[in-house]
Amino acid sequence: MSGPEVVTLPDDEAVAAEGASRLLAALREAQAARGVASVVLTGGGIGIAMLEAVAASADRDSVDWSAVEVFWGDERFVPAGDAERNDAQARAALLDRVDVDPARVHPMASSTPGPSALESEDSADPDAGAEAYAQVLTEAAARLGEGVPGIPAFDVLLAGCGPEGHTLSIFPDSPAVHATAAGVVAVRDCPKPPPTRISLTLAAARSAREVWLVATGPGKAEALGKAAHGAGEVEIPLAGLAGSERTMWLLDREAAGQL
């Protein structure tokens, strides 16, 4: 991929605030251009802190939240409502505090049956959950426009990364990183708990107009440095993240230390 635009800020608080300001601006611009904005959310400490900063922003209501489509890039395959789930954290941080249309919020399947169409009698099977989310994305692409076949041209996709270079739930030299098709996959035997997850593939993530990698702390510096200096996505999956129009890394000084 071509090199990302790197924005370096003093600390994690500054990253969350800057990310929130930029996200609000991007959603406003998308709504002005297309009527509806779409965003793919991430979890993790800084990802959720950024959503909390959006909720606390004086500009929060400059976005028409009823016209925002919300997706997730990956999810922990645990029971619905579990505090470990990215969607549960995002709801508490932001979505429950703004006027989103529930029909436009698209969580991934959980491991137990529930009221969602994605939480069917097959919910114990992460492969079925991945297939169900792929269908959600195909239907959304028909409404929002395709970036790649079957995947919406998301306005912004947010992602984090781990110390070993994983992003979404795609780990180095794992089956998921070798999945070259744009789609949704079940992920098993993750090297960090919980072991079972659902994730977009890197090719699906690249359907987004803009991809923003948000990372803080010295533990991320080595992986980011390797990606910046040419490591491939099999070794360092975050190296495979790129938007069709823009790729941005929002980092604090510690995370940017080996760039």
Order of alpha helices (4+ residues) and beta strands (2+ residues): beta-alpha-beta-alpha-beta-beta-alpha-alpha-beta-beta-beta-beta-beta-alpha-beta-alpha-beta
